[in-house]
Amino acid sequence: MVRTMGQSPAATDSHIDRAEAARYALLRRLAPAMRHNLVVNLQPIGMIYEVLDRRLRAAQPDLAHVQASAHKIHGFARAALASCLNVVTWLAPEEGAVTTVMNGTRECTALLATTLSFRGYTLRNLGTPLPGEVRLSAMRNVLTAALIQATDELPPPADVQLTTASSAEGLHVLLQVGKAEGEAGIDATRGYRPLAWSDVQALAEAEGVQLSRPAAGQVVITFPWALAASA
């Protein structure tokens, strides 16, 4: 964090501490979703192994099927390794990493979709492809924190909708959360505390992102462009 004119070292340290505490809380809340994503590609490997083992025990193994099963194991293993490496970048962000609007919003919503569904929320990503890129760590930290905080604030069942718009100052992401018909799901906050709006503000400040709540159930996040968007 860059210290502004007139800002004391103690104030700067306080901002850093708040951001670090918020980041820890966010990662604790994201842990179940990350665990699910890691297991998705590991579970099929055991199943395919059992099929492969039975085929190899046959009097005359069908080598074509054996080769196909081995190829599937290889594919899932590579996908699992990629998932592990990706999780590491959440814990230790790569300096200067950027993402497109679609890739960034899709990654964040895909990560939380299953968890939010279990909790009784329907998440819809209605973002559209837009020119320009934003910092990956800013998108990951602030957007996921805003999604979790907004749903912590409004009990399920509820709908969560994400839309995007472009401007000269940056990428605008609008989150809208509203009550819906249905049943409440599992309370995921029991494993760790709910996220507060102050947590989202601390992360946004650390990432140089602007936040606003123009109306009840609405959050607008403005991510500065990493590079000037093409005309």
Buried (B, 14 or more C-beta within 10 A) or exposed (E): EEEEEEEEEEEBEEBEEBBEEBBEBBBEBBEBBBEEBBEBBBEBBEEBEEEBEEBEEEEEEEEEEBEEBEEBBEBBEEBBEEBBEBBEEBEEBEEEBBBBBBBBBBBBBEBBBBBBBBBBBBBEBEBEEBEBBBBBBBBBBBBBBBBBBBBBBBEBBBBBBBBBBBEEEBBBBBBBBEEEEEEEBEBBBEEBEBBBBEBBBBBBBBBBBBBEBEEEBBBBBBBBBBEEBEE
